Amino acid sequence: MAGSGALFAPMEGVGAAYAIILNDFDGSVSGLHVHNNWGLALQAGIEYRLSRRWELFVDYKRLWLDVKAEGFLANERRCGPRDAGPSPDFVRRQVSFLDPVGGAAPMNEAQATSDG
């Protein structure tokens, strides 16, 4: 939105997500193996021009992942493959200072509040 002159810009999107499991460890399941897998991602957000030099960006992402896990419970009973858990939701917030020469320079919330 930087430089477009609009005060409010909505956005939405649909895409693919791929879950890569880097660590399959659980204290109550031995021999745990969690499988990588594909899923669906939806997102929506807004970008709002606060002033000539400041913008606010907020977006929400919802992932539907079909990640399966299998292993052995403490009594050596095999469990799985089962759904590894709920699909995650993400919310991102960003405040940007617009440098008239170089475009937007993102700042995290702590910087934005301490710098005024």
Secondary structure as the mmCIF struct_conf table of DSSP 4:
data_model
#
loop_
_struct_conf.conf_type_id
_struct_conf.id
_struct_conf.beg_label_comp_id
_struct_conf.beg_label_asym_id
_struct_conf.beg_label_seq_id
_struct_conf.end_label_comp_id
_struct_conf.end_label_asym_id
_struct_conf.end_label_seq_id
TURN_TY1_P TURN_TY1_P1 ALA A 2 GLY A 3
BEND BEND1 SER A 4 SER A 4
BEND BEND2 LEU A 7 LEU A 7
STRN STRN1 PHE A 8 ALA A 19
STRN STRN2 ASP A 26 ASP A 26
TURN_TY1_P TURN_TY1_P2 GLY A 27 SER A 28
STRN STRN3 VAL A 29 VAL A 29
STRN STRN4 SER A 30 VAL A 34
STRN STRN5 ASN A 37 ARG A 49
BEND BEND3 SER A 51 ARG A 53
STRN STRN6 TRP A 54 LEU A 65
STRN STRN7 LYS A 68 PHE A 72
TURN_TY1_P TURN_TY1_P3 ALA A 74 ASN A 75
BEND BEND4 GLU A 76 GLU A 76
STRN STRN8 ARG A 78 ASP A 83
HELX_LH_PP_P HELX_LH_PP_P1 PRO A 86 PRO A 88
STRN STRN9 ASP A 89 ASP A 99
TURN_TY1_P TURN_TY1_P4 PRO A 100 GLY A 102
STRN STRN10 GLY A 103 MET A 107
HELX_RH_AL_P HELX_RH_AL_P1 GLU A 109 SER A 114
TURN_TY1_P TURN_TY1_P5 ASP A 115 ASP A 115
#
